[in-house]
Amino acid sequence: MKLNIYQVDAFTDRVFGGNPAAVIPLEKWLSDQLMQKIAAENNLSETAFVVKENDRYLIRWFTPAVEVDLCGHATLAAAHVIFCHEGFKEDLISFYSPRSGTLKVERSNDGLLTLDFPKDTIRQIEISKEIAAGFSIAPIEMWKGGSDYILVYGKEEQILEMEINLFELAKVDTRGFIITAPGVKVDFVSRWFGPRAGVDEDPVTGSAHTSLTPLWADKLEKSHLTAIQLSKRLGELICELAGDRVRIGGKAVTYMVGEILV
C-alpha cells in the first residue's frame, strides 16, 4: 500500500525552523497499531493522520510512542497540507478529533494560519519537590492543566539557561512539562518537555498554548499575546483568548513531499 506523506515545519516561515510534523491523508483509518508504527518510523514529535468526512476532516495525532489527545503544530501542518497540496479552496477548515472535539483552522491573506482550540482549564498548585527536582532552577509558581504541569519563572534568561533532568521528569505520570516566563521582545516565552510521550523537548507545542494563553492573559491583563517557544529551532506564535476558546496563529512551510510503502 502506498500513502502520500508530507513533512511540514509549523510555526515558522522558513524551512528548518519551527516544529516539523508529518501529515498523512487517508481515505479511511488504518489500524491503530499501523499508525503507531508509522509514527515511530517517522520519528518526529508528531504524525497527523487525516480522513475527509463530508465537509470536515477527522484528525488523530501520534508521537513515536503514543497517541495524544491534542497537538497544535501537527494540526497547523495538516491544515497547510490541505490548503496547499490537497486542493482545498475555502479559507476555513473544520477538523474533528474524537479526543478533543471540533478544531478549526483559518487562513488569512498573509499566509497566517490560526488554530481555534478549546481553552485548557488550569489551576495553581503547591510547588512539587518531585517535579522541581527535574529542573536546575526552582519555579516561583506551579500550575496544572489538563495534560501538562506548568512551571512559572521570573525571567526569560532562566528558561534559556534551564538544565533538565529527564530521568526525574519521566517518573511523573503526565504528558509533559511547560516552563514559562515573561518575554523580553514578546509577552511570554516557554519550553516543553515530554519524556513519557517519547518527546524529550518539543520544538514548538501548539497545544501547550491552550494553557499558557489563559495563564498569561490573566497575569498581563490582555487578551492578545505574542509568544516564542525557545527551542533550538524556535517557534513564533500569536495567541488570543476568546472566551472558552484560544486562537493560536502561525505560519508553516513544506519541507518534503513523498510516498511511504506499508
Contacts in CASP RR format, 6 or more apart in sequence:
PFRMAT RR
TARGET T0000
AUTHOR 0000-0000-0000
METHOD contacts of the structure
MODEL  1
MKLNIYQVDAFTDRVFGGNPAAVIPLEKWLSDQLMQKIAAENNLSETAFV
VKENDRYLIRWFTPAVEVDLCGHATLAAAHVIFCHEGFKEDLISFYSPRS
GTLKVERSNDGLLTLDFPKDTIRQIEISKEIAAGFSIAPIEMWKGGSDYI
LVYGKEEQILEMEINLFELAKVDTRGFIITAPGVKVDFVSRWFGPRAGVD
EDPVTGSAHTSLTPLWADKLEKSHLTAIQLSKRLGELICELAGDRVRIGG
KAVTYMVGEILV
1 261 0 8 1.000
1 262 0 8 1.000
2 259 0 8 1.000
2 260 0 8 1.000
2 261 0 8 1.000
3 24 0 8 1.000
3 26 0 8 1.000
3 259 0 8 1.000
3 260 0 8 1.000
3 262 0 8 1.000
4 24 0 8 1.000
4 25 0 8 1.000
4 257 0 8 1.000
4 258 0 8 1.000
4 259 0 8 1.000
5 22 0 8 1.000
5 23 0 8 1.000
5 24 0 8 1.000
5 42 0 8 1.000
5 256 0 8 1.000
5 257 0 8 1.000
5 258 0 8 1.000
5 259 0 8 1.000
5 260 0 8 1.000
6 22 0 8 1.000
6 23 0 8 1.000
6 24 0 8 1.000
6 77 0 8 1.000
6 81 0 8 1.000
6 85 0 8 1.000
6 254 0 8 1.000
6 256 0 8 1.000
6 257 0 8 1.000
6 258 0 8 1.000
7 20 0 8 1.000
7 21 0 8 1.000
7 22 0 8 1.000
7 23 0 8 1.000
7 44 0 8 1.000
7 254 0 8 1.000
7 255 0 8 1.000
7 256 0 8 1.000
8 20 0 8 1.000
8 21 0 8 1.000
8 23 0 8 1.000
8 76 0 8 1.000
8 77 0 8 1.000
8 80 0 8 1.000
8 81 0 8 1.000
8 252 0 8 1.000
8 253 0 8 1.000
8 254 0 8 1.000
8 255 0 8 1.000
9 15 0 8 1.000
9 16 0 8 1.000
9 17 0 8 1.000
9 18 0 8 1.000
9 19 0 8 1.000
9 20 0 8 1.000
9 77 0 8 1.000
9 252 0 8 1.000
9 253 0 8 1.000
9 255 0 8 1.000
10 18 0 8 1.000
10 19 0 8 1.000
10 20 0 8 1.000
10 21 0 8 1.000
10 72 0 8 1.000
10 73 0 8 1.000
10 74 0 8 1.000
10 76 0 8 1.000
10 77 0 8 1.000
10 80 0 8 1.000
10 204 0 8 1.000
10 250 0 8 1.000
10 252 0 8 1.000
11 18 0 8 1.000
11 19 0 8 1.000
11 73 0 8 1.000
11 76 0 8 1.000
11 204 0 8 1.000
11 206 0 8 1.000
11 229 0 8 1.000
11 235 0 8 1.000
11 236 0 8 1.000
11 237 0 8 1.000
11 249 0 8 1.000
11 250 0 8 1.000
11 251 0 8 1.000
11 252 0 8 1.000
12 18 0 8 1.000
12 19 0 8 1.000
12 204 0 8 1.000
12 233 0 8 1.000
12 234 0 8 1.000
12 235 0 8 1.000
12 236 0 8 1.000
12 251 0 8 1.000
12 252 0 8 1.000
12 253 0 8 1.000
13 251 0 8 1.000
13 253 0 8 1.000
14 253 0 8 1.000
15 253 0 8 1.000
15 255 0 8 1.000
16 233 0 8 1.000
16 255 0 8 1.000
17 203 0 8 1.000
17 233 0 8 1.000
17 234 0 8 1.000
17 235 0 8 1.000
18 73 0 8 1.000
18 203 0 8 1.000
18 204 0 8 1.000
18 231 0 8 1.000
18 233 0 8 1.000
18 234 0 8 1.000
18 235 0 8 1.000
19 45 0 8 1.000
19 73 0 8 1.000
19 202 0 8 1.000
19 203 0 8 1.000
19 204 0 8 1.000
19 205 0 8 1.000
19 231 0 8 1.000
19 233 0 8 1.000
19 235 0 8 1.000
20 44 0 8 1.000
20 45 0 8 1.000
20 203 0 8 1.000
20 255 0 8 1.000
21 44 0 8 1.000
21 45 0 8 1.000
21 46 0 8 1.000
21 47 0 8 1.000
21 48 0 8 1.000
21 71 0 8 1.000
21 73 0 8 1.000
21 74 0 8 1.000
21 76 0 8 1.000
21 77 0 8 1.000
21 78 0 8 1.000
22 39 0 8 1.000
22 42 0 8 1.000
22 44 0 8 1.000
22 46 0 8 1.000
22 47 0 8 1.000
22 48 0 8 1.000
22 74 0 8 1.000
22 77 0 8 1.000
23 47 0 8 1.000
23 48 0 8 1.000
23 50 0 8 1.000
23 74 0 8 1.000
23 77 0 8 1.000
23 78 0 8 1.000
23 80 0 8 1.000
23 81 0 8 1.000
24 38 0 8 1.000
24 47 0 8 1.000
24 48 0 8 1.000
24 49 0 8 1.000
24 50 0 8 1.000
24 260 0 8 1.000
25 50 0 8 1.000
25 51 0 8 1.000
25 52 0 8 1.000
25 81 0 8 1.000
25 82 0 8 1.000
25 86 0 8 1.000
26 49 0 8 1.000
26 50 0 8 1.000
26 51 0 8 1.000
27 51 0 8 1.000
28 51 0 8 1.000
29 35 0 8 1.000
29 49 0 8 1.000
29 51 0 8 1.000
29 58 0 8 1.000
29 60 0 8 1.000
30 38 0 8 1.000
30 49 0 8 1.000
32 67 0 8 1.000
34 262 0 8 1.000
35 47 0 8 1.000
35 49 0 8 1.000
35 60 0 8 1.000
35 62 0 8 1.000
35 67 0 8 1.000
36 62 0 8 1.000
36 66 0 8 1.000
36 67 0 8 1.000
37 262 0 8 1.000
38 47 0 8 1.000
38 62 0 8 1.000
38 260 0 8 1.000
38 262 0 8 1.000
39 46 0 8 1.000
39 47 0 8 1.000
39 62 0 8 1.000
39 63 0 8 1.000
39 64 0 8 1.000
40 64 0 8 1.000
40 65 0 8 1.000
42 64 0 8 1.000
43 64 0 8 1.000
44 64 0 8 1.000
45 63 0 8 1.000
45 64 0 8 1.000
45 73 0 8 1.000
45 199 0 8 1.000
45 202 0 8 1.000
45 203 0 8 1.000
46 61 0 8 1.000
46 62 0 8 1.000
46 63 0 8 1.000
46 68 0 8 1.000
46 71 0 8 1.000
46 73 0 8 1.000
46 74 0 8 1.000
47 61 0 8 1.000
47 62 0 8 1.000
47 74 0 8 1.000
48 59 0 8 1.000
48 60 0 8 1.000
48 61 0 8 1.000
48 71 0 8 1.000
48 74 0 8 1.000
48 75 0 8 1.000
48 77 0 8 1.000
48 78 0 8 1.000
49 59 0 8 1.000
49 60 0 8 1.000
49 61 0 8 1.000
49 62 0 8 1.000
50 57 0 8 1.000
50 58 0 8 1.000
50 59 0 8 1.000
50 78 0 8 1.000
50 82 0 8 1.000
50 95 0 8 1.000
51 57 0 8 1.000
51 58 0 8 1.000
52 58 0 8 1.000
53 96 0 8 1.000
55 94 0 8 1.000
56 93 0 8 1.000
56 94 0 8 1.000
56 95 0 8 1.000
56 96 0 8 1.000
57 78 0 8 1.000
57 82 0 8 1.000
57 93 0 8 1.000
57 94 0 8 1.000
57 95 0 8 1.000
57 96 0 8 1.000
58 95 0 8 1.000
58 96 0 8 1.000
58 97 0 8 1.000
58 98 0 8 1.000
59 75 0 8 1.000
59 78 0 8 1.000
59 95 0 8 1.000
59 96 0 8 1.000
59 97 0 8 1.000
59 103 0 8 1.000
60 67 0 8 1.000
60 97 0 8 1.000
60 98 0 8 1.000
60 99 0 8 1.000
61 67 0 8 1.000
61 68 0 8 1.000
61 70 0 8 1.000
61 71 0 8 1.000
61 74 0 8 1.000
61 75 0 8 1.000
62 68 0 8 1.000
63 197 0 8 1.000
63 198 0 8 1.000
63 199 0 8 1.000
64 198 0 8 1.000
64 199 0 8 1.000
65 197 0 8 1.000
65 198 0 8 1.000
66 197 0 8 1.000
66 198 0 8 1.000
68 99 0 8 1.000
68 175 0 8 1.000
68 197 0 8 1.000
69 97 0 8 1.000
69 99 0 8 1.000
69 100 0 8 1.000
69 147 0 8 1.000
69 175 0 8 1.000
70 97 0 8 1.000
70 99 0 8 1.000
70 100 0 8 1.000
70 117 0 8 1.000
70 147 0 8 1.000
70 207 0 8 1.000
70 210 0 8 1.000
71 206 0 8 1.000
71 207 0 8 1.000
72 115 0 8 1.000
72 117 0 8 1.000
72 205 0 8 1.000
72 206 0 8 1.000
72 207 0 8 1.000
72 248 0 8 1.000
73 202 0 8 1.000
73 203 0 8 1.000
73 204 0 8 1.000
73 205 0 8 1.000
73 206 0 8 1.000
75 95 0 8 1.000
75 103 0 8 1.000
75 105 0 8 1.000
75 115 0 8 1.000
76 105 0 8 1.000
76 113 0 8 1.000
76 115 0 8 1.000
76 206 0 8 1.000
76 249 0 8 1.000
76 250 0 8 1.000
76 252 0 8 1.000
77 252 0 8 1.000
78 95 0 8 1.000
79 93 0 8 1.000
79 95 0 8 1.000
79 105 0 8 1.000
79 107 0 8 1.000
79 113 0 8 1.000
79 252 0 8 1.000
80 113 0 8 1.000
80 252 0 8 1.000
80 253 0 8 1.000
80 254 0 8 1.000
81 254 0 8 1.000
82 88 0 8 1.000
82 93 0 8 1.000
83 93 0 8 1.000
83 107 0 8 1.000
83 113 0 8 1.000
84 254 0 8 1.000
85 254 0 8 1.000
85 257 0 8 1.000
91 106 0 8 1.000
91 107 0 8 1.000
91 108 0 8 1.000
92 104 0 8 1.000
92 105 0 8 1.000
92 106 0 8 1.000
92 107 0 8 1.000
93 104 0 8 1.000
93 105 0 8 1.000
93 106 0 8 1.000
94 102 0 8 1.000
94 103 0 8 1.000
94 104 0 8 1.000
95 102 0 8 1.000
95 103 0 8 1.000
95 104 0 8 1.000
95 105 0 8 1.000
96 102 0 8 1.000
96 103 0 8 1.000
97 103 0 8 1.000
100 117 0 8 1.000
100 118 0 8 1.000
101 118 0 8 1.000
103 115 0 8 1.000
103 116 0 8 1.000
103 117 0 8 1.000
104 115 0 8 1.000
104 116 0 8 1.000
105 113 0 8 1.000
105 114 0 8 1.000
105 115 0 8 1.000
105 116 0 8 1.000
106 113 0 8 1.000
106 114 0 8 1.000
106 116 0 8 1.000
107 113 0 8 1.000
108 114 0 8 1.000
111 251 0 8 1.000
112 238 0 8 1.000
112 249 0 8 1.000
112 250 0 8 1.000
112 251 0 8 1.000
113 249 0 8 1.000
113 250 0 8 1.000
113 251 0 8 1.000
113 252 0 8 1.000
114 238 0 8 1.000
114 247 0 8 1.000
114 248 0 8 1.000
114 249 0 8 1.000
114 250 0 8 1.000
115 206 0 8 1.000
115 246 0 8 1.000
115 247 0 8 1.000
115 248 0 8 1.000
115 249 0 8 1.000
116 245 0 8 1.000
116 246 0 8 1.000
116 247 0 8 1.000
117 207 0 8 1.000
117 210 0 8 1.000
117 245 0 8 1.000
117 246 0 8 1.000
117 247 0 8 1.000
117 248 0 8 1.000
118 210 0 8 1.000
118 244 0 8 1.000
118 245 0 8 1.000
118 246 0 8 1.000
119 210 0 8 1.000
119 213 0 8 1.000
119 214 0 8 1.000
119 241 0 8 1.000
119 243 0 8 1.000
119 244 0 8 1.000
119 245 0 8 1.000
119 246 0 8 1.000
120 145 0 8 1.000
120 146 0 8 1.000
120 147 0 8 1.000
120 210 0 8 1.000
120 211 0 8 1.000
120 214 0 8 1.000
120 246 0 8 1.000
121 145 0 8 1.000
121 146 0 8 1.000
122 143 0 8 1.000
122 144 0 8 1.000
122 145 0 8 1.000
122 146 0 8 1.000
122 150 0 8 1.000
122 211 0 8 1.000
122 214 0 8 1.000
122 215 0 8 1.000
123 143 0 8 1.000
123 144 0 8 1.000
123 145 0 8 1.000
124 141 0 8 1.000
124 142 0 8 1.000
124 143 0 8 1.000
125 142 0 8 1.000
125 143 0 8 1.000
125 144 0 8 1.000
126 142 0 8 1.000
127 138 0 8 1.000
127 139 0 8 1.000
127 141 0 8 1.000
127 142 0 8 1.000
128 142 0 8 1.000
128 149 0 8 1.000
130 168 0 8 1.000
130 171 0 8 1.000
130 172 0 8 1.000
131 142 0 8 1.000
131 149 0 8 1.000
131 151 0 8 1.000
131 169 0 8 1.000
131 172 0 8 1.000
131 177 0 8 1.000
132 138 0 8 1.000
132 139 0 8 1.000
132 142 0 8 1.000
132 151 0 8 1.000
133 165 0 8 1.000
133 168 0 8 1.000
134 164 0 8 1.000
134 165 0 8 1.000
134 166 0 8 1.000
134 168 0 8 1.000
134 169 0 8 1.000
135 151 0 8 1.000
135 162 0 8 1.000
135 163 0 8 1.000
135 164 0 8 1.000
135 165 0 8 1.000
135 179 0 8 1.000
136 161 0 8 1.000
136 162 0 8 1.000
136 163 0 8 1.000
136 164 0 8 1.000
136 165 0 8 1.000
137 153 0 8 1.000
137 158 0 8 1.000
137 161 0 8 1.000
137 162 0 8 1.000
139 151 0 8 1.000
139 152 0 8 1.000
139 153 0 8 1.000
139 179 0 8 1.000
140 152 0 8 1.000
140 153 0 8 1.000
140 154 0 8 1.000
141 151 0 8 1.000
141 152 0 8 1.000
142 149 0 8 1.000
142 150 0 8 1.000
142 151 0 8 1.000
142 152 0 8 1.000
143 149 0 8 1.000
143 150 0 8 1.000
143 152 0 8 1.000
143 211 0 8 1.000
143 215 0 8 1.000
144 150 0 8 1.000
145 211 0 8 1.000
146 211 0 8 1.000
147 174 0 8 1.000
147 175 0 8 1.000
147 176 0 8 1.000
147 207 0 8 1.000
148 174 0 8 1.000
148 175 0 8 1.000
148 176 0 8 1.000
148 177 0 8 1.000
148 178 0 8 1.000
148 192 0 8 1.000
148 208 0 8 1.000
148 211 0 8 1.000
149 172 0 8 1.000
149 174 0 8 1.000
149 176 0 8 1.000
149 177 0 8 1.000
149 178 0 8 1.000
150 177 0 8 1.000
150 178 0 8 1.000
150 179 0 8 1.000
150 180 0 8 1.000
150 211 0 8 1.000
150 212 0 8 1.000
150 215 0 8 1.000
151 177 0 8 1.000
151 178 0 8 1.000
151 179 0 8 1.000
151 180 0 8 1.000
152 180 0 8 1.000
152 181 0 8 1.000
152 215 0 8 1.000
153 159 0 8 1.000
153 179 0 8 1.000
153 180 0 8 1.000
153 181 0 8 1.000
154 181 0 8 1.000
154 182 0 8 1.000
155 181 0 8 1.000
155 182 0 8 1.000
156 181 0 8 1.000
156 182 0 8 1.000
156 183 0 8 1.000
156 184 0 8 1.000
156 189 0 8 1.000
156 230 0 8 1.000
158 181 0 8 1.000
159 179 0 8 1.000
159 180 0 8 1.000
159 181 0 8 1.000
159 189 0 8 1.000
159 190 0 8 1.000
159 191 0 8 1.000
159 230 0 8 1.000
160 230 0 8 1.000
162 179 0 8 1.000
162 191 0 8 1.000
164 193 0 8 1.000
164 201 0 8 1.000
166 193 0 8 1.000
166 195 0 8 1.000
166 200 0 8 1.000
169 176 0 8 1.000
169 177 0 8 1.000
169 193 0 8 1.000
169 194 0 8 1.000
169 195 0 8 1.000
170 195 0 8 1.000
170 196 0 8 1.000
172 196 0 8 1.000
173 196 0 8 1.000
174 196 0 8 1.000
175 194 0 8 1.000
175 196 0 8 1.000
175 197 0 8 1.000
176 192 0 8 1.000
176 193 0 8 1.000
176 194 0 8 1.000
176 195 0 8 1.000
176 196 0 8 1.000
176 197 0 8 1.000
177 192 0 8 1.000
177 193 0 8 1.000
177 194 0 8 1.000
178 190 0 8 1.000
178 191 0 8 1.000
178 192 0 8 1.000
178 205 0 8 1.000
178 208 0 8 1.000
178 211 0 8 1.000
178 212 0 8 1.000
179 190 0 8 1.000
179 191 0 8 1.000
179 193 0 8 1.000
180 188 0 8 1.000
180 189 0 8 1.000
180 190 0 8 1.000
180 191 0 8 1.000
180 212 0 8 1.000
180 215 0 8 1.000
180 216 0 8 1.000
181 188 0 8 1.000
181 189 0 8 1.000
181 190 0 8 1.000
182 188 0 8 1.000
182 189 0 8 1.000
182 220 0 8 1.000
183 189 0 8 1.000
183 228 0 8 1.000
185 228 0 8 1.000
186 225 0 8 1.000
186 226 0 8 1.000
186 227 0 8 1.000
186 228 0 8 1.000
187 216 0 8 1.000
187 220 0 8 1.000
187 222 0 8 1.000
187 225 0 8 1.000
187 226 0 8 1.000
187 227 0 8 1.000
188 212 0 8 1.000
188 216 0 8 1.000
188 220 0 8 1.000
188 225 0 8 1.000
188 227 0 8 1.000
189 227 0 8 1.000
189 228 0 8 1.000
189 229 0 8 1.000
189 230 0 8 1.000
190 205 0 8 1.000
190 208 0 8 1.000
190 209 0 8 1.000
190 212 0 8 1.000
190 227 0 8 1.000
190 228 0 8 1.000
190 229 0 8 1.000
190 230 0 8 1.000
191 201 0 8 1.000
191 229 0 8 1.000
191 230 0 8 1.000
191 231 0 8 1.000
192 201 0 8 1.000
192 202 0 8 1.000
192 205 0 8 1.000
192 208 0 8 1.000
192 229 0 8 1.000
193 199 0 8 1.000
193 200 0 8 1.000
193 201 0 8 1.000
193 202 0 8 1.000
194 200 0 8 1.000
194 201 0 8 1.000
194 202 0 8 1.000
201 231 0 8 1.000
202 231 0 8 1.000
203 229 0 8 1.000
203 231 0 8 1.000
203 232 0 8 1.000
203 233 0 8 1.000
203 234 0 8 1.000
203 235 0 8 1.000
204 229 0 8 1.000
204 231 0 8 1.000
204 233 0 8 1.000
204 234 0 8 1.000
204 235 0 8 1.000
204 237 0 8 1.000
205 229 0 8 1.000
206 237 0 8 1.000
206 248 0 8 1.000
208 229 0 8 1.000
209 227 0 8 1.000
209 237 0 8 1.000
209 239 0 8 1.000
209 246 0 8 1.000
209 248 0 8 1.000
210 246 0 8 1.000
210 248 0 8 1.000
212 227 0 8 1.000
212 239 0 8 1.000
213 225 0 8 1.000
213 239 0 8 1.000
213 240 0 8 1.000
213 241 0 8 1.000
213 246 0 8 1.000
213 248 0 8 1.000
214 241 0 8 1.000
214 246 0 8 1.000
216 225 0 8 1.000
216 227 0 8 1.000
217 223 0 8 1.000
217 225 0 8 1.000
217 241 0 8 1.000
223 240 0 8 1.000
223 241 0 8 1.000
223 242 0 8 1.000
224 238 0 8 1.000
224 239 0 8 1.000
224 240 0 8 1.000
225 238 0 8 1.000
225 239 0 8 1.000
225 240 0 8 1.000
225 241 0 8 1.000
226 236 0 8 1.000
226 237 0 8 1.000
226 238 0 8 1.000
226 239 0 8 1.000
227 236 0 8 1.000
227 237 0 8 1.000
227 238 0 8 1.000
227 239 0 8 1.000
228 234 0 8 1.000
228 235 0 8 1.000
228 236 0 8 1.000
228 237 0 8 1.000
229 235 0 8 1.000
229 237 0 8 1.000
236 250 0 8 1.000
237 248 0 8 1.000
237 249 0 8 1.000
237 250 0 8 1.000
238 248 0 8 1.000
238 249 0 8 1.000
238 250 0 8 1.000
239 246 0 8 1.000
239 247 0 8 1.000
239 248 0 8 1.000
239 249 0 8 1.000
240 246 0 8 1.000
240 247 0 8 1.000
240 248 0 8 1.000
END
